Amino acid sequence: MTAPEPVLWQDQAPHSSRFSDIYRTRYGALAQSRSVFLAGCGLPEGWRGRPQFTVLETGFGLGLNFLTTWATWQADPQACARLNFVSVEAYPVHLDDILRSTLALSTEAGGCATDFATRLPALAQQLAPVWPTLQPGLNHWPLDQGRVQLTLAVGDVRAMLPQWPGLADAVYLDGFSPARNPDMWCDATLGAVAQHCRPGTRLASYTVAAQVRHGLSALGFQVRKCPGLPPKRDRLEAVMC
Ligand SMILES: C[S@@+](CC[C@H](N)C(=O)[O-])C[C@H]1O[C@@H](n2cnc3c(N)ncnc32)[C@H](O)[C@@H]1O
């Protein structure tokens, strides 16, 4: 495996010099993850009453969305028996940065998020045995006694998405801002995502960029601009028709 992608920590905000962008918002990142991605895809309600549920994500980054989804699933007595989480990442970071990220969140988060946030470092630690085995291509890791399956597709999103053969129940579109990282949001990427969607697949993103909304609409998604969790003004929800 190539060297881990460096993460610059500036005032507790993880920053990418490759993309000149932050991995997550400086304040309230956990609440934003839950609001934009989980609630945006109708979770946790959406996985109830199903034997399994599959989330597809573009951009694993520091694993915040994955760990938040896993912790939410663990805490839900009505959750599906099995959670599959598939994420694509071209530039995996060092596990230490993932751990550091969760520790920062568990001290940053205030109010009702605190109990939840303090569970994330222990989940991140469960990646320790598998993270050193990371290889380019598809990595399949059973976690949580095999009830959670993490598939990490290491490589460029446009090359990796066609290599994963599955269908998603929910899609998290993440991946730095469209202005700074157009490849992650171009028609080819959105088209490759749509190949993994069926009628009813929910999709969520923090960006409401017109190009992304129009691209998704052209692919058969019904797209809505929704009110964001302050200080964010908007977020995007979509469903494949
Ligand atoms: C904003 S971060 C994702 C944050 C992540 N979802 C989380 O919960 O921590 C965006 C990620 O997309 C990855 N990325 C950017 N361009 C990519 C590409 N063309 N193919 C695959 N991954 C890419 C970056 O390396 C970065 O880790």
The ligand as a MOL file (V3000), in Angstrom:
LIG
                    3D

  0  0  0     0  0            999 V3000
M  V30 BEGIN CTAB
M  V30 COUNTS 27 29 0 0 0
M  V30 BEGIN ATOM
M  V30 1 C -14.7630 15.1490 2.8150 0
M  V30 2 S -13.7720 13.7320 2.7960 0 CHG=1
M  V30 3 C -14.9150 12.4500 3.2540 0
M  V30 4 C -15.2790 12.4560 4.7000 0
M  V30 5 C -15.8450 11.1240 5.1340 0
M  V30 6 N -17.0520 10.7710 4.4460 0
M  V30 7 C -16.0170 11.0200 6.6220 0
M  V30 8 O -17.1400 10.7000 7.0810 0
M  V30 9 O -15.0220 11.1910 7.3380 0 CHG=-1
M  V30 10 C -13.6250 13.3480 1.0730 0
M  V30 11 C -12.8180 12.1200 0.7610 0
M  V30 12 O -12.9360 11.8320 -0.6300 0
M  V30 13 C -11.7090 11.3000 -1.0780 0
M  V30 14 N -11.6150 11.4860 -2.5190 0
M  V30 15 C -11.4410 12.6460 -3.1700 0
M  V30 16 N -11.4160 12.4520 -4.5100 0
M  V30 17 C -11.5930 11.1290 -4.7120 0
M  V30 18 C -11.6860 10.3170 -5.8700 0
M  V30 19 N -11.5880 10.8430 -7.1110 0
M  V30 20 N -11.8860 9.0090 -5.7120 0
M  V30 21 C -12.0140 8.4640 -4.4650 0
M  V30 22 N -11.9200 9.1880 -3.3190 0
M  V30 23 C -11.7210 10.5110 -3.4350 0
M  V30 24 C -10.6800 12.1040 -0.3100 0
M  V30 25 O -9.4350 11.4600 -0.2590 0
M  V30 26 C -11.3510 12.2680 1.0510 0
M  V30 27 O -10.9280 11.2850 1.9510 0
M  V30 END ATOM
M  V30 BEGIN BOND
M  V30 1 1 1 2
M  V30 2 1 2 3
M  V30 3 1 2 10
M  V30 4 1 3 4
M  V30 5 1 4 5
M  V30 6 1 5 6
M  V30 7 1 5 7
M  V30 8 2 7 8
M  V30 9 1 7 9
M  V30 10 1 10 11
M  V30 11 1 11 12
M  V30 12 1 11 26
M  V30 13 1 12 13
M  V30 14 1 13 14
M  V30 15 1 13 24
M  V30 16 1 14 15
M  V30 17 1 14 23
M  V30 18 2 15 16
M  V30 19 1 16 17
M  V30 20 1 17 18
M  V30 21 2 17 23
M  V30 22 1 18 19
M  V30 23 2 18 20
M  V30 24 1 20 21
M  V30 25 2 21 22
M  V30 26 1 22 23
M  V30 27 1 24 25
M  V30 28 1 24 26
M  V30 29 1 26 27
M  V30 END BOND
M  V30 END CTAB
M  END
